[in-house]
């Protein structure tokens, strides 16, 4: 991973002086380094904002895609849905592949988040195997078999209770080889070991804007840590 850091620097990313392996993927001002439908994505009040309305819906899930790939990493960010939201579903894609560049569509692992009480923290594979781990599960996925829950990371209801609707929440993703972990507000939401050949080891990062009812989601303080 050390050889990966200079490549990111040359790509115009923002490396902190305190830690050469800590890279800020969002400059707080504009969408440099990211690409997506401009009618859906903007920067407002220092945060990346994804928004759909009744007048401007998205026909399918669309994404704001970062231009540089990741493999083994830690990703830390803050997210919130707009205050007063009654609907909304989003997520952070990682180790994903762009499958429809014209419409900014990706496929791959997703760290899910929503306004509701079911999906935040789960591991979902967009345009792939679907739900790989529900919130609170420790899962192993073996070649040719369905995901198997082998334990718990934490109580699902307690994790959900810690998520603040309309306020900023901390989300972290740790990916090392086939070992994948998600954290929301410091709580381990899933712990997955994907032993399959289709389990991606490298790919792009992206932020999701889900098709459906109008919604608004915000992201900031997006920091990538590499070894």
TISE-934282 format. One record per residue: x negated, y, z negated of N, C-alpha, C in turn; residue in one letter. Coordinates in steps of 0.1 Angstrom, whole numbers, m for minus. Each point is the difference from the previous one (the first is absolute). Last residue first. Layout:
// residues N
+-------+-------+-------+-------+-------+-------+-------+-------+-------+------+
:  n_px :  n_py :  n_pz : ca_px : ca_py : ca_pz :  c_px :  c_py :  c_pz : resn :
+-------+-------+-------+-------+-------+-------+-------+-------+-------+------+
:     X :     Y :     Z :     X :     Y :     Z :     X :     Y :     Z :    A :
...
+-------+-------+-------+-------+-------+-------+-------+-------+-------+------+
This chain:
// residues 227
+-------+-------+-------+-------+-------+-------+-------+-------+-------+------+
:  n_px :  n_py :  n_pz : ca_px : ca_py : ca_pz :  c_px :  c_py :  c_pz : resn :
+-------+-------+-------+-------+-------+-------+-------+-------+-------+------+
:    19 :    20 :   m44 :   m12 :    m5 :    m7 :   m13 :     4 :     7 :    X :
:    49 :    28 :     0 :    m7 :   m11 :     6 :   m12 :    m4 :    m8 :    X :
:    49 :    30 :    m2 :   m12 :    m3 :    m6 :    m6 :   m13 :     6 :    X :
:    38 :    43 :    11 :    m5 :   m13 :     3 :   m13 :    m2 :    m7 :    X :
:    45 :    35 :    m6 :   m15 :    m3 :    m2 :    m3 :   m14 :     3 :    X :
:    40 :    41 :     1 :    m2 :   m13 :     6 :   m16 :    m2 :     0 :    X :
:    34 :    36 :   m17 :   m11 :    m5 :    m7 :    m3 :   m14 :     5 :    X :
:    48 :    12 :    13 :   m11 :     8 :    m2 :   m11 :    m7 :    m7 :    X :
:    54 :    m3 :    25 :   m12 :    m7 :    m4 :   m11 :    11 :    m2 :    X :
:    59 :    m7 :     6 :   m12 :     8 :     0 :   m12 :    m8 :    m5 :    X :
:    55 :    m3 :    24 :   m11 :    m6 :    m9 :   m12 :     8 :     1 :    X :
:    57 :    m3 :    15 :   m12 :     9 :    m1 :   m10 :    m6 :   m10 :    X :
:    49 :   m13 :    33 :    m9 :    m1 :   m12 :   m12 :     9 :     1 :    X :
:    51 :   m20 :    24 :   m10 :    10 :    m1 :    m8 :    m1 :   m13 :    X :
:    20 :   m46 :    19 :     6 :    13 :    m5 :   m11 :    11 :    m1 :    X :
:   m17 :   m38 :    30 :    12 :     0 :    m8 :     5 :    13 :    m4 :    X :
:   m52 :   m22 :    12 :    12 :     3 :     7 :    12 :    m1 :    m9 :    X :
:   m50 :    12 :   m18 :     9 :   m11 :     3 :    12 :     5 :     8 :    X :
:   m53 :    13 :    m7 :    13 :     7 :    m1 :    10 :    m9 :     6 :    X :
:   m54 :    m6 :   m20 :    12 :    m4 :     7 :    11 :    10 :    m2 :    X :
:   m57 :    m1 :     3 :    11 :     3 :    m9 :    13 :    m2 :     8 :    X :
:   m53 :   m22 :     5 :    11 :     8 :     6 :    10 :     2 :   m11 :    X :
:   m53 :   m23 :    15 :     9 :     5 :   m11 :    11 :     8 :     7 :    X :
:   m31 :   m41 :    25 :     3 :    14 :    m3 :     8 :     2 :   m13 :    X :
:   m33 :   m43 :     8 :    10 :     6 :     7 :     2 :    15 :    m5 :    X :
:   m21 :   m54 :   m15 :    m4 :    14 :     4 :    12 :     6 :     8 :    X :
:     2 :   m44 :   m18 :   m11 :     5 :    m8 :    m5 :    14 :     3 :    X :
:    49 :   m33 :     4 :   m10 :     9 :     6 :   m11 :     4 :   m10 :    X :
:    30 :   m45 :     6 :    m1 :    10 :   m10 :   m12 :    10 :     4 :    X :
:    12 :   m41 :    23 :     7 :    12 :     5 :    m1 :    11 :   m10 :    X :
:   m18 :   m43 :   m10 :    m8 :     6 :    11 :     7 :    13 :     5 :    X :
:     7 :   m17 :   m52 :     3 :    m4 :    14 :    m9 :     8 :    10 :    X :
:     5 :     2 :   m50 :   m11 :    m9 :     5 :     2 :    m3 :    15 :    X :
:    14 :    38 :   m40 :     4 :    m5 :    13 :   m11 :    m8 :     6 :    X :
:    17 :    19 :   m50 :   m11 :    m6 :     7 :     5 :    m6 :    13 :    X :
:    19 :    40 :   m37 :     2 :   m10 :    10 :   m14 :    m5 :     5 :    X :
:    30 :    30 :   m38 :   m13 :    m5 :     1 :     0 :   m12 :    10 :    X :
:    33 :    46 :   m17 :    m2 :   m13 :     6 :   m15 :    m3 :     0 :    X :
:    14 :    37 :   m26 :    14 :    m4 :     5 :    m1 :   m14 :     7 :    X :
:   m27 :    29 :   m40 :    m3 :    m9 :    11 :    14 :    m6 :     5 :    X :
:    m9 :    49 :   m24 :     6 :   m14 :    m2 :    m3 :    m8 :    12 :    X :
:   m11 :    48 :    m4 :    m8 :    m9 :    m8 :     4 :   m14 :    m2 :    X :
:    24 :    32 :    27 :    m2 :     6 :   m13 :    m7 :    m9 :    m9 :    X :
:     7 :   m27 :    39 :     7 :    13 :    m1 :    m1 :     5 :   m14 :    X :
:   m28 :   m38 :    35 :     3 :     6 :   m14 :     8 :    12 :     2 :    X :
:   m18 :   m48 :    28 :     6 :    13 :     0 :     2 :     4 :   m14 :    X :
:   m34 :   m37 :    29 :     7 :     4 :   m12 :     6 :    14 :     2 :    X :
:   m26 :   m47 :    26 :     7 :    13 :     2 :     8 :     3 :   m13 :    X :
:   m39 :   m35 :    25 :     6 :     4 :   m13 :     5 :    14 :     1 :    X :
:   m26 :   m25 :    34 :    14 :    m3 :     0 :     7 :     3 :   m12 :    X :
:   m42 :    28 :     9 :     2 :   m13 :     7 :    15 :    m3 :     1 :    X :
:    m1 :    38 :   m27 :   m13 :    m6 :     1 :     1 :   m14 :     6 :    X :
:    30 :    47 :   m13 :    m1 :   m11 :     9 :   m14 :    m4 :     1 :    X :
:    37 :    33 :   m29 :   m13 :    m5 :    m1 :     0 :   m13 :    10 :    X :
:    31 :    48 :   m12 :    m1 :   m13 :     7 :   m14 :    m4 :    m1 :    X :
:    36 :    37 :   m26 :   m13 :    m5 :     3 :     1 :   m13 :     7 :    X :
:    30 :    47 :   m17 :     0 :   m13 :     7 :   m14 :    m3 :     3 :    X :
:    31 :    36 :   m33 :   m13 :    m4 :     5 :     2 :   m14 :     6 :    X :
:    37 :    42 :    m4 :    m4 :   m13 :    m5 :   m14 :    m4 :     6 :    X :
:    36 :    47 :    m6 :   m12 :    m7 :     5 :    m3 :   m13 :    m7 :    X :
:    51 :    18 :     4 :   m12 :     5 :    m6 :   m12 :    m8 :     6 :    X :
:    46 :   m10 :     9 :    m1 :    14 :     2 :   m12 :     7 :    m5 :    X :
:    11 :   m45 :   m22 :     7 :     4 :    12 :     0 :    15 :     1 :    X :
:   m33 :   m37 :   m24 :     7 :    13 :    m3 :     6 :     5 :    13 :    X :
:   m17 :   m49 :   m24 :     0 :     8 :    12 :     9 :    12 :    m1 :    X :
:    m5 :   m36 :   m33 :   m11 :    10 :    m1 :    m1 :     9 :    12 :    X :
:    32 :   m36 :    m4 :     3 :    10 :   m10 :   m10 :    11 :    m1 :    X :
:    m7 :   m40 :    27 :    10 :     9 :     6 :     3 :    12 :    m9 :    X :
:   m27 :   m34 :   m17 :    m7 :     7 :    10 :     9 :    11 :     6 :    X :
:    19 :   m29 :   m30 :    m8 :    10 :    m7 :    m9 :     8 :    10 :    X :
:    27 :   m36 :    16 :     8 :    11 :    m5 :    m8 :    11 :    m7 :    X :
:   m22 :   m40 :    14 :     4 :     8 :    12 :     9 :    12 :    m5 :    X :
:   m40 :   m23 :   m28 :    14 :    m1 :     1 :     5 :     9 :    11 :    X :
:   m48 :   m20 :     5 :     6 :     9 :   m10 :    15 :    m2 :     2 :    X :
:   m30 :   m28 :    23 :   m10 :    10 :    m3 :     6 :     9 :   m11 :    X :
:    10 :   m55 :    11 :     4 :    14 :     0 :   m11 :    10 :    m3 :    X :
:     2 :   m52 :    26 :     0 :     7 :   m13 :     6 :    14 :     1 :    X :
:    m4 :   m31 :    36 :    m7 :    m9 :   m10 :    m1 :     7 :   m13 :    X :
:    27 :    m1 :    52 :    m2 :     8 :   m12 :    m6 :    m9 :   m11 :    X :
:    m3 :    m3 :    55 :     4 :    m7 :   m12 :    m3 :     8 :   m12 :    X :
:     9 :     3 :    58 :    m6 :     6 :   m12 :     5 :    m7 :   m13 :    X :
:     1 :   m30 :    44 :     6 :    12 :    m5 :    m7 :     6 :   m12 :    X :
:   m27 :   m31 :    36 :    10 :    m1 :   m10 :     6 :    14 :    m3 :    X :
:   m37 :   m11 :    31 :    11 :    m8 :     4 :    11 :    m2 :   m11 :    X :
:   m45 :    17 :   m18 :     2 :    m2 :    15 :    12 :    m9 :     2 :    X :
:     1 :    27 :   m45 :    m9 :    m9 :     6 :     3 :    m2 :    14 :    X :
:     7 :    37 :   m42 :     5 :    m4 :    13 :   m10 :    m9 :     7 :    X :
:    15 :    20 :   m53 :   m10 :    m6 :     9 :     6 :    m4 :    13 :    X :
:    12 :    36 :   m44 :     4 :    m9 :    11 :   m13 :    m5 :     7 :    X :
:    26 :    28 :   m44 :   m13 :    m4 :     4 :     2 :   m11 :    10 :    X :
:    36 :    41 :   m16 :    m4 :   m14 :     3 :   m15 :    m1 :     3 :    X :
:    29 :    40 :    m9 :    m2 :    m8 :   m12 :    m6 :   m14 :     3 :    X :
:    27 :    23 :    39 :    m6 :     8 :   m11 :    m1 :    m9 :   m13 :    X :
:    m1 :   m26 :    46 :     9 :     9 :    m6 :    m7 :     7 :   m12 :    X :
:   m22 :   m21 :    47 :     1 :    m1 :   m15 :    10 :    11 :    m5 :    X :
:    m3 :   m10 :    46 :   m10 :    m9 :    m4 :    m1 :    m2 :   m15 :    X :
:    37 :    17 :    41 :    m5 :     2 :   m14 :    m9 :   m12 :    m4 :    X :
:     0 :     6 :    51 :    10 :     5 :    m9 :    m5 :     1 :   m14 :    X :
:   m23 :   m14 :    42 :     5 :   m11 :    m9 :    11 :     6 :   m10 :    X :
:   m11 :    31 :    40 :    m7 :   m13 :    m2 :     8 :    m9 :    m8 :    X :
:     6 :    48 :    10 :     0 :    m7 :    13 :    m8 :   m13 :    m1 :    X :
:    m9 :    25 :   m42 :     8 :     6 :    11 :    m2 :    m7 :    13 :    X :
:    m5 :   m17 :   m52 :    m8 :     1 :    13 :     9 :     4 :    11 :    X :
:    m3 :     8 :   m57 :     8 :    m4 :    12 :    m9 :     0 :    12 :    X :
:    m1 :     2 :   m57 :    m8 :    m1 :    12 :     9 :    m5 :    11 :    X :
:    15 :    31 :   m45 :    m1 :   m13 :     6 :   m11 :     0 :    11 :    X :
:    15 :    39 :   m26 :   m11 :    m8 :    m5 :    m2 :   m13 :     6 :    X :
:    48 :    23 :     2 :   m13 :     8 :    m3 :   m10 :   m10 :    m6 :    X :
:    46 :   m13 :    13 :   m11 :    m2 :     9 :   m13 :     7 :    m4 :    X :
:    46 :     1 :   m23 :    m3 :   m13 :     4 :   m14 :    m2 :     6 :    X :
:    30 :    39 :   m15 :    m6 :    m7 :   m11 :    m5 :   m14 :     3 :    X :
:     7 :    50 :    30 :     8 :   m10 :    m8 :    m9 :    m7 :   m10 :    X :
:   m17 :    32 :    31 :     8 :     7 :    m9 :     7 :   m10 :    m9 :    X :
:   m47 :   m14 :    22 :    13 :     3 :     4 :     7 :     9 :   m11 :    X :
:   m48 :   m29 :    21 :     5 :     9 :   m10 :    14 :     5 :     5 :    X :
:   m45 :   m39 :    12 :    13 :     6 :     1 :     3 :    10 :   m11 :    X :
:   m43 :   m21 :    28 :     3 :     2 :   m14 :    13 :     9 :     0 :    X :
:   m19 :   m34 :    40 :     6 :    13 :    m4 :     2 :    m1 :   m16 :    X :
:   m27 :   m26 :    47 :     3 :     1 :   m14 :     6 :    13 :    m4 :    X :
:     6 :   m10 :    51 :   m10 :    m5 :    m9 :     5 :     2 :   m15 :    X :
:     8 :    26 :    51 :     4 :   m13 :    m6 :   m11 :    m4 :    m9 :    X :
:    20 :    49 :    27 :   m11 :   m10 :    m4 :     6 :   m12 :    m6 :    X :
:    12 :    47 :    32 :     5 :   m11 :    m7 :   m12 :   m10 :    m3 :    X :
:     9 :    45 :    27 :    m7 :     0 :   m13 :     5 :   m12 :    m9 :    X :
:    11 :    11 :    47 :    10 :     3 :   m10 :    m6 :    m1 :   m14 :    X :
:   m27 :    m7 :    39 :     9 :    11 :     4 :    10 :     4 :   m11 :    X :
:   m30 :   m38 :    m5 :    m6 :    13 :    m2 :     9 :    11 :     3 :    X :
:     6 :   m50 :   m16 :     7 :     8 :    10 :    m5 :    14 :    m2 :    X :
:   m19 :   m35 :   m25 :     7 :    m8 :    10 :     8 :     8 :    10 :    X :
:   m43 :     2 :   m38 :     9 :     9 :     7 :     6 :    m9 :    11 :    X :
:   m18 :   m19 :   m48 :    m4 :     3 :    14 :    11 :     8 :     6 :    X :
:   m21 :    m8 :   m54 :    10 :    m1 :    10 :    m5 :     2 :    14 :    X :
:   m17 :     3 :   m49 :    m5 :   m11 :     9 :    11 :    m3 :    10 :    X :
:    26 :    28 :   m31 :   m15 :    m2 :     0 :    m4 :   m12 :     7 :    X :
:    44 :    38 :   m13 :    m5 :   m11 :     8 :   m15 :    m1 :    m1 :    X :
:    41 :    21 :   m32 :   m14 :     2 :     5 :    m5 :   m13 :     7 :    X :
:    53 :    23 :    m8 :   m11 :   m10 :    m4 :   m13 :     4 :     5 :    X :
:    59 :    10 :    m7 :   m13 :     4 :     6 :   m10 :   m11 :    m4 :    X :
:    56 :    18 :    m3 :    m9 :   m11 :    m1 :   m13 :     3 :     8 :    X :
:    51 :    22 :   m21 :   m14 :     2 :     5 :    m8 :   m12 :    m2 :    X :
:    48 :    28 :   m19 :    m5 :   m11 :     8 :   m14 :     4 :     5 :    X :
:    23 :    28 :   m29 :     9 :   m11 :    m3 :    m4 :   m12 :     9 :    X :
:   m25 :    48 :   m21 :     2 :   m10 :    10 :     9 :   m11 :    m4 :    X :
:   m17 :    40 :   m25 :    14 :    m2 :     3 :     3 :   m10 :    11 :    X :
:   m48 :    21 :     0 :     9 :     0 :   m12 :    14 :    m1 :     5 :    X :
:   m38 :   m22 :    30 :     6 :    13 :    m3 :     9 :    m1 :   m12 :    X :
:   m38 :   m36 :     1 :    11 :     3 :     9 :     6 :    14 :    m4 :    X :
:   m53 :   m17 :    m7 :    14 :     3 :    m6 :    10 :     1 :    12 :    X :
:   m57 :   m15 :   m13 :    12 :     1 :     9 :    12 :     4 :    m8 :    X :
:   m59 :    m5 :     0 :    12 :     4 :    m7 :    11 :     1 :    10 :    X :
:   m49 :   m31 :    m1 :     8 :    12 :     5 :    11 :     3 :    m9 :    X :
:   m47 :   m35 :    12 :     8 :     7 :   m10 :     7 :    12 :     6 :    X :
:   m28 :   m49 :    14 :     7 :    12 :     4 :     8 :     5 :   m11 :    X :
:   m44 :   m35 :    11 :    10 :     4 :   m10 :     6 :    13 :     6 :    X :
:   m26 :   m44 :    27 :     1 :    14 :    m5 :     9 :     1 :   m12 :    X :
:   m20 :   m31 :    46 :     1 :    m1 :   m14 :     0 :    14 :    m6 :    X :
:     9 :     5 :    45 :     0 :   m15 :    m2 :     1 :    m2 :   m15 :    X :
:    14 :    41 :    40 :    m6 :    m4 :   m13 :     0 :   m15 :     0 :    X :
:     2 :    41 :    42 :     4 :   m12 :    m7 :    m7 :    m2 :   m14 :    X :
:    15 :    47 :    27 :   m11 :    m9 :    m2 :     4 :   m12 :    m8 :    X :
:    30 :    37 :    14 :    m7 :    m4 :    11 :   m11 :   m10 :    m2 :    X :
:    50 :     8 :   m24 :   m14 :     5 :    m1 :    m8 :    m6 :    10 :    X :
:    55 :     9 :     1 :   m11 :   m10 :     0 :   m14 :     7 :    m1 :    X :
:    56 :     3 :    m9 :   m11 :     9 :     1 :   m12 :    m8 :    m2 :    X :
:    50 :   m19 :    17 :   m11 :     1 :    m9 :    m9 :    12 :     3 :    X :
:    54 :   m26 :     6 :   m11 :     7 :     7 :   m11 :     3 :   m11 :    X :
:    48 :   m32 :    11 :   m10 :     4 :   m10 :   m12 :     7 :     8 :    X :
:    44 :     4 :    26 :    m6 :   m11 :    m7 :   m10 :     5 :    m9 :    X :
:    27 :    30 :    21 :     7 :   m11 :     5 :    m6 :   m13 :    m6 :    X :
:     3 :    50 :   m22 :   m10 :    m8 :     7 :     7 :   m13 :     4 :    X :
:    23 :    51 :    m7 :    m3 :   m13 :    m6 :   m11 :    m7 :     8 :    X :
:    22 :    49 :    m4 :   m13 :    m5 :     5 :    m3 :   m14 :    m6 :    X :
:    40 :    24 :   m11 :    m2 :     5 :    14 :   m12 :    m6 :     6 :    X :
:    11 :   m10 :   m45 :    11 :    m5 :     9 :    m2 :     4 :    14 :    X :
:   m45 :    m2 :   m26 :    13 :     6 :    m3 :    11 :    m7 :     9 :    X :
:   m55 :    m8 :   m21 :    10 :    m2 :    10 :    13 :     7 :    m5 :    X :
:   m57 :     0 :   m13 :    14 :     4 :    m2 :     8 :    m3 :    12 :    X :
:   m51 :     0 :   m29 :     7 :    m7 :    10 :    15 :     2 :    m2 :    X :
:   m50 :    24 :   m16 :    15 :    m1 :    m1 :     5 :    m7 :    12 :    X :
:   m48 :    12 :   m30 :     5 :    m5 :    12 :    15 :    m3 :    m2 :    X :
:   m23 :    39 :   m29 :     3 :   m14 :     1 :     4 :    m5 :    14 :    X :
:    m9 :    46 :   m18 :   m12 :    m8 :    m3 :     3 :   m15 :     0 :    X :
:    35 :    33 :    12 :    m5 :     1 :   m14 :   m11 :    m9 :    m4 :    X :
:    16 :   m15 :    44 :     8 :    10 :    m7 :    m5 :     0 :   m15 :    X :
:   m11 :   m21 :    53 :    m5 :     2 :   m13 :     8 :    12 :    m6 :    X :
:    16 :   m40 :    37 :    m5 :    14 :    m2 :    m8 :     0 :   m13 :    X :
:    33 :   m34 :    36 :   m11 :     1 :    m9 :    m6 :    14 :     0 :    X :
:    37 :   m15 :    29 :     2 :    m7 :   m13 :   m10 :     3 :   m11 :    X :
:     0 :    17 :    46 :    13 :     3 :    m5 :     3 :    m6 :   m14 :    X :
:   m41 :    m9 :    25 :     0 :    13 :    m7 :    14 :     4 :    m5 :    X :
:   m21 :   m51 :     6 :    10 :     9 :     7 :     0 :    13 :    m8 :    X :
:   m46 :   m24 :    m5 :    14 :    m4 :    m1 :     9 :    10 :     7 :    X :
:   m55 :    m9 :   m20 :     8 :     2 :    12 :    14 :    m6 :    m3 :    X :
:   m51 :    18 :   m26 :    13 :    m7 :     0 :     7 :     2 :    13 :    X :
:   m41 :    23 :   m13 :    m3 :   m15 :    m2 :    12 :    m9 :     1 :    X :
:    10 :    50 :   m11 :   m13 :    m4 :     6 :    m3 :   m14 :    m4 :    X :
:    39 :    31 :   m10 :     0 :   m15 :     2 :   m12 :    m4 :     8 :    X :
:     4 :    43 :   m37 :     6 :    m4 :    13 :    m2 :   m15 :     2 :    X :
:   m10 :    22 :   m42 :     4 :    11 :     8 :     7 :    m4 :    13 :    X :
:   m21 :   m28 :   m35 :     9 :     8 :    m7 :     6 :    12 :     8 :    X :
:   m30 :   m39 :    11 :    m7 :    12 :    m4 :     9 :    10 :    m7 :    X :
:    m4 :   m56 :     6 :     9 :    11 :     3 :    m6 :    12 :    m6 :    X :
:   m22 :   m41 :    m5 :     6 :    m2 :    13 :    10 :    11 :     4 :    X :
:   m45 :    m8 :   m34 :    13 :     6 :     1 :     5 :     0 :    14 :    X :
:   m37 :   m32 :   m27 :     3 :     8 :    12 :    14 :     5 :    m1 :    X :
:   m44 :   m25 :   m27 :    13 :     5 :    m3 :     4 :    10 :    11 :    X :
:   m44 :   m22 :    m8 :    10 :   m10 :     5 :    14 :     4 :    m2 :    X :
:   m38 :    26 :   m14 :    m1 :    m1 :    15 :    10 :   m11 :     5 :    X :
:     3 :    33 :   m43 :    m1 :   m14 :     3 :     0 :    m2 :    15 :    X :
:    m1 :    44 :   m20 :    m2 :    m8 :   m12 :    m2 :   m15 :     3 :    X :
:    11 :    34 :    33 :   m14 :     1 :    m3 :    m3 :    m9 :   m12 :    X :
:    40 :   m11 :    36 :    m3 :     8 :   m12 :   m15 :     0 :    m3 :    X :
:    24 :    m4 :    49 :    m7 :    m8 :   m10 :    m3 :     9 :   m12 :    X :
:    33 :    m1 :    45 :    m4 :     9 :   m10 :    m6 :    m8 :   m12 :    X :
:     5 :    m7 :    57 :     7 :    m1 :   m12 :    m7 :     7 :   m11 :    X :
:   m11 :    m6 :    49 :     6 :    12 :    m5 :     8 :    m1 :   m13 :    X :
:   m28 :   m33 :    26 :    14 :     2 :     5 :     7 :    12 :    m5 :    X :
:   m44 :   m14 :   m14 :    m1 :     5 :    13 :    14 :     3 :     6 :    X :
:    m2 :   m20 :   m42 :    m5 :    13 :    m1 :     0 :     6 :    14 :    X :
:    10 :   m45 :    m4 :    11 :     8 :    m4 :    m4 :    15 :    m1 :    X :
:   m34 :   m31 :    10 :    10 :     0 :    11 :    12 :     9 :    m4 :    X :
:   m33 :    m9 :   m33 :    m4 :    10 :    10 :     9 :     1 :    11 :    X :
:    10 :   m34 :   m33 :     2 :    14 :    m4 :    m5 :    10 :    10 :    X :
:    m4 :   m49 :     3 :    12 :     6 :     6 :     2 :    15 :    m4 :    X :
:   m35 :   m30 :   m15 :    m3 :     5 :    14 :    13 :     6 :     6 :    X :
:     2 :   m20 :   m43 :    m8 :    12 :    m1 :    m3 :     6 :    14 :    X :
:    24 :   m42 :    m8 :     8 :    12 :     0 :    m8 :    13 :     0 :    X :
+-------+-------+-------+-------+-------+-------+-------+-------+-------+------+
